[in-house]
Amino acid sequence: MAMQCRDCFNESEGFGLIEISVALFLLAFGLLAAGQMLFVATASNSLARSIGTAALEGQSRMESLAASYRHDPAVADLSPGNHGPFYTQVENPNNRTVLNRYETVWSVSVIPDPRPGKLMDTKLVTVTVTPALADGVHNRKPLLNKSFSLTTVLSPAAE
């Protein structure tokens, strides 16, 4: 014969207010963490695109200066000092909206020959590309835009 217990199930008839509150707190905390991860992923994608196109702009300017140096080492763009700014923008090919704007500046300095009495026409060139707004002001948003610098030495070909 089985025993019947009327009060066996009275203590566990469902979830209490504390259990539901803890579960909702954990769910809200998890959703907030996931939302922040989505923001960081989107910001990282934007930063990668910005740095990638800035690198292409810097490389293009550096190649242009190197070609000018090979043609004429005394060209005005390669005189010692700071040059620029030169503004470029990257557009979406589908709808022609502007994705990024950049300010490109470069500095040129002459590298002295360490050998006494020798002269060499060698120049240190640093190209810096900085994100810019439409009016030319630097666009420095935390985590989203960074400057990109590229440095090279231009020297005459060995004879």
The 8 nearest C-alpha neighbors of each residue, nearest first, counted from 0:
[[1, 2, 3, 4, 5, 7, 6, 8],
 [2, 0, 3, 4, 5, 7, 6, 8],
 [3, 1, 4, 0, 5, 7, 6, 8],
 [2, 4, 5, 1, 7, 6, 0, 8],
 [3, 5, 7, 6, 2, 8, 1, 9],
 [4, 6, 7, 3, 8, 9, 2, 10],
 [5, 7, 9, 4, 8, 10, 3, 11],
 [8, 6, 4, 5, 9, 10, 11, 3],
 [9, 7, 10, 6, 11, 12, 5, 4],
 [8, 10, 6, 11, 7, 12, 5, 13],
 [11, 9, 8, 12, 7, 6, 13, 14],
 [12, 10, 13, 8, 9, 14, 7, 15],
 [11, 13, 9, 10, 8, 14, 15, 7],
 [14, 12, 11, 15, 10, 9, 16, 18],
 [15, 13, 18, 19, 16, 12, 11, 17],
 [14, 16, 18, 17, 19, 13, 20, 12],
 [15, 17, 19, 18, 20, 14, 21, 13],
 [16, 18, 20, 15, 19, 21, 14, 22],
 [17, 19, 21, 15, 20, 16, 22, 14],
 [18, 20, 22, 16, 21, 17, 23, 15],
 [19, 21, 17, 23, 18, 22, 16, 24],
 [22, 20, 24, 18, 19, 23, 17, 25],
 [21, 23, 19, 25, 24, 20, 18, 26],
 [24, 22, 26, 20, 25, 21, 27, 19],
 [25, 23, 21, 27, 22, 26, 20, 28],
 [24, 26, 28, 22, 23, 27, 29, 21],
 [25, 27, 23, 29, 24, 28, 22, 30],
 [28, 26, 30, 24, 29, 25, 23, 31],
 [27, 29, 25, 31, 26, 30, 24, 32],
 [30, 28, 32, 26, 27, 31, 25, 33],
 [31, 29, 33, 27, 32, 28, 34, 26],
 [32, 30, 34, 28, 33, 29, 27, 35],
 [31, 33, 29, 35, 30, 34, 28, 36],
 [32, 34, 30, 36, 31, 35, 29, 37],
 [35, 33, 31, 37, 36, 32, 30, 38],
 [34, 36, 38, 32, 37, 33, 39, 31],
 [35, 37, 33, 39, 34, 38, 40, 32],
 [38, 36, 40, 34, 35, 39, 41, 33],
 [39, 37, 35, 41, 36, 40, 42, 34],
 [38, 40, 42, 36, 41, 37, 43, 35],
 [41, 39, 37, 43, 38, 42, 36, 44],
 [42, 40, 44, 38, 43, 39, 37, 45],
 [41, 43, 39, 45, 44, 40, 143, 38],
 [42, 44, 46, 40, 45, 41, 39, 47],
 [45, 43, 41, 47, 42, 46, 40, 48],
 [44, 46, 42, 48, 43, 47, 49, 41],
 [45, 47, 143, 49, 43, 48, 44, 144],
 [46, 48, 44, 50, 49, 45, 51, 43],
 [49, 47, 51, 45, 46, 50, 52, 44],
 [48, 50, 46, 52, 47, 51, 53, 45],
 [51, 49, 53, 47, 48, 52, 54, 46],
 [52, 50, 48, 54, 53, 49, 47, 55],
 [51, 53, 55, 54, 49, 50, 48, 56],
 [54, 52, 50, 56, 55, 51, 128, 49],
 [53, 55, 57, 51, 52, 56, 58, 50],
 [54, 56, 52, 58, 53, 57, 59, 51],
 [55, 57, 53, 59, 54, 58, 60, 52],
 [58, 56, 54, 60, 59, 55, 61, 128],
 [57, 59, 61, 55, 60, 56, 54, 62],
 [58, 60, 56, 62, 57, 61, 55, 63],
 [59, 61, 63, 57, 58, 62, 64, 56],
 [60, 62, 58, 64, 63, 59, 57, 65],
 [63, 61, 65, 59, 64, 60, 58, 66],
 [62, 64, 60, 66, 61, 65, 59, 67],
 [63, 65, 67, 61, 66, 62, 68, 60],
 [66, 64, 68, 62, 67, 63, 61, 69],
 [65, 67, 69, 63, 68, 64, 62, 70],
 [66, 68, 64, 70, 65, 69, 71, 63],
 [69, 67, 72, 65, 71, 66, 70, 64],
 [70, 68, 66, 67, 71, 65, 72, 155],
 [69, 71, 67, 68, 66, 72, 74, 65],
 [70, 72, 68, 73, 74, 69, 67, 66],
 [73, 71, 68, 74, 69, 70, 67, 77],
 [72, 74, 71, 75, 77, 78, 68, 76],
 [75, 73, 77, 76, 71, 72, 78, 67],
 [74, 76, 78, 77, 73, 72, 79, 82],
 [77, 75, 74, 78, 82, 64, 67, 73],
 [78, 76, 75, 74, 107, 79, 73, 72],
 [77, 79, 75, 76, 80, 107, 73, 74],
 [80, 78, 107, 108, 77, 109, 81, 106],
 [81, 79, 107, 106, 78, 108, 82, 77],
 [80, 82, 106, 105, 107, 83, 79, 104],
 [83, 81, 105, 104, 106, 84, 80, 76],
 [84, 82, 104, 85, 105, 103, 81, 102],
 [83, 85, 104, 103, 102, 86, 82, 105],
 [84, 86, 103, 83, 102, 104, 87, 101],
 [87, 85, 102, 101, 103, 84, 88, 100],
 [88, 86, 101, 100, 102, 85, 89, 103],
 [87, 89, 100, 99, 101, 90, 97, 86],
 [88, 90, 99, 98, 97, 100, 91, 87],
 [91, 89, 97, 98, 95, 96, 92, 88],
 [90, 92, 95, 96, 93, 94, 97, 98],
 [93, 91, 95, 94, 90, 96, 89, 97],
 [94, 92, 91, 95, 96, 90, 97, 98],
 [93, 95, 96, 92, 91, 90, 97, 98],
 [96, 94, 91, 90, 92, 93, 97, 98],
 [97, 95, 91, 90, 94, 98, 92, 93],
 [96, 98, 90, 99, 89, 91, 95, 88],
 [99, 97, 90, 89, 96, 91, 100, 88],
 [100, 98, 89, 88, 97, 101, 49, 130],
 [101, 99, 88, 131, 130, 87, 89, 132],
 [102, 100, 130, 131, 87, 129, 86, 88],
 [101, 103, 86, 129, 85, 128, 131, 84],
 [104, 102, 128, 85, 84, 127, 86, 101],
 [105, 103, 83, 84, 127, 82, 126, 85],
 [106, 104, 126, 82, 125, 81, 127, 83],
 [105, 107, 81, 125, 80, 124, 82, 126],
 [108, 106, 124, 79, 80, 123, 77, 122],
 [107, 109, 79, 123, 122, 110, 80, 124],
 [108, 110, 122, 121, 123, 111, 79, 107],
 [109, 111, 122, 121, 108, 123, 112, 120],
 [112, 110, 109, 113, 119, 118, 121, 120],
 [111, 113, 114, 118, 119, 117, 110, 115],
 [112, 114, 111, 115, 117, 116, 118, 110],
 [115, 113, 112, 117, 116, 118, 111, 119],
 [116, 114, 117, 113, 112, 118, 111, 119],
 [115, 117, 114, 118, 112, 113, 119, 111],
 [118, 116, 115, 114, 112, 119, 113, 111],
 [119, 117, 112, 120, 116, 111, 114, 115],
 [118, 120, 121, 112, 117, 111, 154, 110],
 [119, 121, 154, 122, 118, 155, 109, 72],
 [122, 120, 154, 110, 153, 119, 109, 152],
 [121, 123, 109, 153, 110, 108, 152, 124],
 [122, 124, 152, 108, 107, 151, 109, 153],
 [123, 125, 107, 151, 150, 106, 152, 122],
 [126, 124, 150, 106, 105, 149, 127, 151],
 [125, 127, 105, 149, 148, 104, 57, 150],
 [128, 126, 148, 104, 147, 103, 105, 149],
 [127, 129, 103, 147, 146, 102, 53, 57],
 [128, 130, 146, 102, 101, 131, 147, 127],
 [129, 131, 101, 138, 100, 137, 102, 144],
 [132, 130, 137, 138, 101, 100, 136, 135],
 [131, 133, 135, 136, 134, 138, 137, 100],
 [134, 132, 135, 131, 100, 136, 88, 101],
 [133, 135, 132, 136, 131, 137, 100, 138],
 [136, 134, 132, 131, 133, 137, 102, 86],
 [137, 135, 132, 131, 134, 138, 133, 130],
 [138, 136, 131, 139, 130, 132, 135, 129],
 [137, 139, 131, 130, 132, 140, 136, 144],
 [140, 138, 144, 137, 141, 145, 130, 143],
 [139, 141, 143, 144, 138, 142, 145, 137],
 [140, 142, 143, 139, 144, 145, 138, 42],
 [143, 141, 144, 140, 42, 46, 43, 145],
 [142, 144, 46, 140, 141, 42, 45, 145],
 [145, 143, 140, 139, 46, 142, 130, 49],
 [144, 146, 147, 129, 143, 50, 139, 130],
 [147, 145, 129, 128, 148, 130, 127, 144],
 [146, 148, 128, 127, 53, 129, 145, 54],
 [149, 147, 127, 126, 128, 146, 150, 125],
 [148, 150, 126, 125, 127, 57, 147, 151],
 [151, 149, 125, 124, 126, 148, 152, 123],
 [150, 152, 124, 123, 153, 125, 149, 61],
 [151, 153, 123, 122, 124, 154, 121, 150],
 [154, 152, 122, 121, 123, 151, 65, 155],
 [153, 155, 121, 120, 152, 156, 122, 119],
 [156, 154, 157, 120, 153, 121, 69, 119],
 [155, 157, 158, 154, 69, 153, 121, 120],
 [158, 156, 155, 154, 119, 120, 121, 153],
 [157, 156, 155, 154, 119, 120, 69, 121]]
